[in-house]
Amino acid sequence: MTKDTENDPRLTPLAASLPSTVPFIGPEAQERAKGTPFKARLGANESVFGPSPSTIRAMRQAAKDVWMYGDPESHDLRMALAVHHVVNPDEIVVGAGIDGLLDSLVRLTVTDGTPVVTSAGAYPTFNYHVTGYGGTIHTVNYTADFEDPDHLIAKAREVGAKLIYLSNPDNPMGTYHTAATIQRMIESLPKGCLLVLDEAYVELAPKGTAPAINTKDSRVIRMRTFSKGYGMAGARIGYAVGHKTLISAFNRVRNHFGMGRISQVGALTALEDQAWLEDVCEQVEESRQRLYEIATENGLEAIPSATNFVAIDCGKDGAFARTVLTALGELGVFVRMPFVAPQDRCVRISCGTKKDMALVAKALPKALAQAQAAVDTQKV
Amino acid sequence: MTKDTENDPRLTPLAASLPSTVPFIGPEAQERAKGTPFKARLGANESVFGPSPSTIRAMRQAAKDVWMYGDPESHDLRMALAVHHVVNPDEIVVGAGIDGLLDSLVRLTVTDGTPVVTSAGAYPTFNYHVTGYGGTIHTVNYTADFEDPDHLIAKAREVGAKLIYLSNPDNPMGTYHTAATIQRMIESLPKGCLLVLDEAYVELAPKGTAPAINTKDSRVIRMRTFSKGYGMAGARIGYAVGHKTLISAFNRVRNHFGMGRISQVGALTALEDQAWLEDVCEQVEESRQRLYEIATENGLEAIPSATNFVAIDCGKDGAFARTVLTALGELGVFVRMPFVAPQDRCVRISCGTKKDMALVAKALPKALAQAQAAVDTQKV
């Protein structure tokens, strides 16, 4: 028994049963372990293009006001989001990123043994919360690197799921379904089942990827964030949009004074600067194209992406891709990879600046060669 | 049944049972309701003296880096806190304010019917979390405006409490116990009972108010914050210090990427600037003295305070104090008051600038006169 799995005797049985593993190790921890900083930070799908200059200015300006708690209702931001999405303010709840909102949502709906459906290899932080509240996770496989709405629905029907989690576009593969496909999925949800539609990357996807938001429809809750397209991962601002009855329930459990003041100001400014978001989309598209090229240059296939990252198929199994990933890290390029086969044949590289892409272009062939050498050594 | 108490059918029985009331209404919501901003913001025990200039500079500087997630381990801040408190880094967990840490702690230890002990009228957000996880709250009364360690211990013994919550110095009364008294309380804890020692205001209390931190002692967990003395309420940074087995359990449930990047940088800088904290303590002391004087000028008694607020006894019952509070609000002075009798005979006024104090000095006699007039009218 390691230190971390020792239990304080006062833990609840559920808390005592939880694993001490965490979904992600941060790049900073990896840098501390290897003793040198990464040259390219392309593993967490952050936006290297940053928030808009006006957003940075607004946050700098707000720093002096940090002695005041942020508005616990995130009123101004919710009002602006309501206008932006043409919904009512009471159909939006703001939280500490989608991670924080998933925590609250799972807490509200999942208890011991509650069945929940997701794709094997989809967002592990959702699973972390489901496990954390005692739920039971049922998975279906990806189909050709796409999350599979039909299989998710069928599994939900089979196990009587209360929640289905789907990200569109998908993380970690970058694939996406059309609005029509998602809407059909919503229409075919079993009675009593809520679709948790994680649209963290939707601002970066082709226009029209998101089905129209209909807050009268209590079968779906939409999760959005300022962490990706808006370039504010470190500010921890996400929001959920849905039926007001479900949305209002968040107020029973959320950390009311949990939203930072600088973050609220920043998000409001970021939302107003849609021109910047469009500019980011163009830069992301350019970087995606470059990542496709880099894959081709190395004789590999890239999965076409609707996000700010590209999964590159390393052409062999998960062990091989993990070796490539490790080698990339040693060469100064922080990336991640899918956790589950066969998607774990890929490494997932975030879009970046031209300089970032040049580093990838230089490091990938070396990393592939190192991984191949490791395979050859094992064969001997 | 109002809108807010309608239930989504997918809520867990516990979530469905939770009240929709929240511990505190923010000053911004009150300003929106009355249509004018407050002239003095003295209701949330924020530090009007702000964070240190170096902290503001560091946060302004960090705004451009907000595209990156904050380090999920808050490594640098934890290291600095470990040095500051002479403990090991794995005996500290950083979270989104004490509110966020109380959420995690209660989640880890409280389930349906778990008995918990606190003082009637103590911090309502702790109770919010206990109720939120299905625990059962048992209360004891204050004794002469002090939380009563002996009564808390006796009640914990009687009900088999898993947690006792105590804030020292106390909020909302501002009174405090000596380190020796708190240490005696720790020594007399029933077996299996954890003391949640909320020391949010301890930096503002007389030196030596906090018992020595002994992380080998698993009977107590200490809660600290950058929201009060350090003047960073809007940055949402608190930390808990305790035995490593309990502290490590937070990693099973906390929102790992929940700590903002700008906030982490700010807190680290604030911690380094202890001279600023000392300066704030002096300004707080000056303001406390002024609040005592204002009480005297109005023929009222102030409760001696070890915090950055003063509870002023309005000399009558809770209804009277509530009328004073409302009148103060209408005169532009945001304050709060204790929720429970007989402490609710007081209004609680945060320390402030000389200008803030001048506003209080001017508004309080008017508010008292209005409240007295209301009483006189009712008598007729």
Interface residues (C-beta under 8 A of the other chain):
Chain A: K3 D4 E6 N7 D8 P9 R10 L11 T12 P13 L14 A15 L18 P19 S20 V22 P23 F24 G26 E28 A29 R32 R41 A44 E46 S47 V48 F49 G50 P51 I56 M59 R60 A63 K64 D65 V66 W67 M68 Y69 G70 D71 P72 E73 H75 A96 G97 D99 G100 D103 R107 L108 T109 V110 T111 T114 G132 K162 G192 L194 S218 S227 G231 M232 A233 G234 A235 R236 H243 K244 T245 L246 S248 A249 N251 R252 V253 N255 H256 F257 G258 M259 G260 R261 I262 S263 G266
Chain B: K3 D4 E6 N7 D8 P9 R10 L11 T12 P13 L14 A15 L18 P19 S20 V22 P23 F24 G26 E28 A29 R32 R41 A44 E46 S47 V48 F49 G50 P51 I56 M59 R60 A63 K64 D65 V66 W67 M68 Y69 G70 D71 P72 E73 H75 A96 G97 D99 G100 D103 R107 L108 T109 V110 T111 T114 G132 K162 G192 L194 S218 S227 G231 M232 A233 G234 A235 R236 H243 K244 T245 L246 S248 A249 N251 R252 V253 N255 H256 F257 G258 M259 G260 R261 I262 S263 G266
